[in-house]
């Protein structure tokens, strides 16, 4: 079975535009949420980690006559960077990456074998929220709320599968797994995969009503955590079969998507199943498929780090911690959510982006300080940067409905 390689990365995040800004921000480890600049955000804790105003995409406002919301524009920005990073625009044809509204005509890359698998929790809901409050976009035309995959696929000219996954906060983990399956089954050579999430007044208000927003910041595994804090942005990875990457001379390989495990708690609409049986099952399956052992093994050939789902909620953090302590003892954790908040349907993609960068640079960045750690969360959260010792990284993403996914990323083969 052909390896699934990561050959391109793209990001737009609260740390700024581009993967360079993301990697630097991971090492700086100093972020904080801000009050959303929305006069209609009538809620107790209107806090969020927002994409900086200076880095917001300058359009496009519409595609094929349909208005595009913030989520679609974020996805396009990250996809453009990922495609350029993969060197796909440098194939015979136009010499430069096309601008907004233009399509790459990369001769030599069969568009029928290029797929798109993107995810989101709220999509372009900002457009619909605007219509509800009399702030309709200039076009005035109705647009679907979840067009991200078709927007990116239409821009790139991808004629393979174009699918948008939206099973809440596990969505982008599932999208990446779908992308890997398309490659391994022979349905695609290249998949543009990841997720995007943008500020939604409705989503933030709902979590405020649930009492699930922390009053200060996102503090996974902290003793004083009081809920989560949302973030926005997009993370996109170019997944590619090893055979196709070798044939075209891919210039950079960040790593391999080596294993995936899915499961469902089948327990409660929102609460985690207390024993953690099904999240453990997903982790074990991903590690088994990757050939990374049970998870307990560490060192040069074992697990080098875990990027947990941990969102800062009271029960979820404890359940995941107990499973990790039993399955991956002594393995260091890196919390992406402590850095940029909980990006919902894009959370798994941001974790995968971070894992790919960590494997590529063979470095574990410092965790953002979250205060005193909860004694019930017996996991390692290193406060300093360190060389990576293992060959694999485990990524977890869980969601309402009991949807669980774990992914294992491995170093690129020599």
ABEGO torsion letter per residue (X at the ends): XBBBBBABBBBBBAAEBEAAAAAAAAAAGBBBBBBBBBAABBBABBBBBBBBAAABBBOBABBGGBBBBAAAAAAAAAAAAAAAAAGAAABBEBABBBBBGBBBBBBGBBAAABBBBBBBAAEAAAAAAAAAAGABBAAGBBBBABAAAAAAAAAAGBABBBBBBBBEAAAAAAAAAAAAAAAAAGABABBBBEBBBBBBAAAAAAAAAAGABBAABBBBGBAABAEBBBBBEBBBBBBBBAAAAAAAGBABBAEBBABBBBBBAGABAABBBAAGAAAAAAAAAAAAAAGAEAGABBEAABBABBBBABAGBAAAAAAAAAAAAAABBGBBBBBAAAAAEBAEAAAAAAAAAAAAAAAAAGBBBBBBBAEBBBAABBBBBBABBBBBABABBBBBBBBBGGBBBBBBBBBBBX
